[in-house]
Amino acid sequence: METLKINGMSCGHCTSSVTKTLEAIPGLSQVTVNLDKGEATFTNSGVALEDIRAAVSKIGFDPGKLT
C-alpha cells in the first residue's frame, strides 16, 4: 500500500471526487481516501507517481508527497 498526501480536501464530496479519480486509473486498486488525515491510500501496480499526482491536480487538489 502506498499513501499520498492530498491537500485541499474539506468535505465528503472532495473525498468522493479523489476516490473516483484514483479508481479510474488503471493499475490502482484498493483506493481509500481519508479526509481527516488528508491522504489517499492505494495499491499501485506500476503507475508512475507523476501520473497519479497529475490526475489529482487536474480535479483541483494539491497532491503532496508519497509516504
C-alpha positions as CSV (number, residue, x, y, z in Angstrom):
1,M,0.0,0.0,0.0
2,E,1.2,3.5,-0.8
3,T,-0.1,6.7,0.8
4,L,-0.2,10.1,-1.0
5,K,-0.9,13.3,0.9
6,I,-3.8,15.3,-0.7
7,N,-4.1,18.9,0.3
8,G,-7.2,21.0,-0.2
9,M,-9.9,18.4,0.7
10,S,-12.6,19.9,3.0
11,C,-15.7,17.7,2.7
12,G,-17.1,14.3,1.8
13,H,-17.6,15.5,-1.8
14,C,-13.9,16.1,-2.0
15,T,-13.0,12.6,-0.8
16,S,-15.5,11.2,-3.3
17,S,-14.0,13.1,-6.2
18,V,-10.5,12.0,-5.3
19,T,-11.6,8.4,-4.8
20,K,-13.4,8.2,-8.2
21,T,-10.4,9.8,-9.9
22,L,-7.9,7.4,-8.4
23,E,-10.1,4.3,-9.0
24,A,-10.3,5.3,-12.7
25,I,-6.6,5.0,-13.1
26,P,-5.7,1.5,-14.5
27,G,-3.2,-0.1,-12.1
28,L,-4.5,1.4,-8.9
29,S,-6.7,-0.6,-6.6
30,Q,-8.0,-0.7,-3.0
31,V,-8.3,3.1,-3.0
32,T,-9.2,4.7,0.3
33,V,-9.3,8.4,0.9
34,N,-9.2,9.8,4.4
35,L,-10.5,13.4,4.9
36,D,-9.2,13.7,8.5
37,K,-5.7,12.6,7.6
38,G,-5.7,14.4,4.2
39,E,-4.4,11.4,2.3
40,A,-5.2,8.6,-0.1
41,T,-4.0,5.1,0.3
42,F,-3.9,2.6,-2.6
43,T,-2.3,-0.4,-4.1
44,N,-0.2,0.5,-7.1
45,S,0.6,-1.9,-9.9
46,G,3.2,0.1,-11.8
47,V,1.6,3.5,-12.2
48,A,4.1,6.4,-12.3
49,L,3.7,8.7,-9.3
50,E,3.7,11.8,-11.6
51,D,0.6,10.3,-13.4
52,I,-1.2,9.9,-10.1
53,R,-0.3,13.4,-9.0
54,A,-1.3,14.9,-12.4
55,A,-4.8,13.2,-12.1
56,V,-5.3,14.6,-8.6
57,S,-4.1,18.1,-9.7
58,K,-6.5,18.0,-12.7
59,I,-9.5,17.9,-10.4
60,G,-8.3,20.8,-8.3
61,F,-6.4,19.3,-5.4
62,D,-2.8,19.6,-4.4
63,P,-1.1,16.2,-4.2
64,G,1.7,16.1,-1.6
65,K,4.4,13.6,-1.1
66,L,4.1,9.9,-1.2
67,T,4.6,8.5,2.3
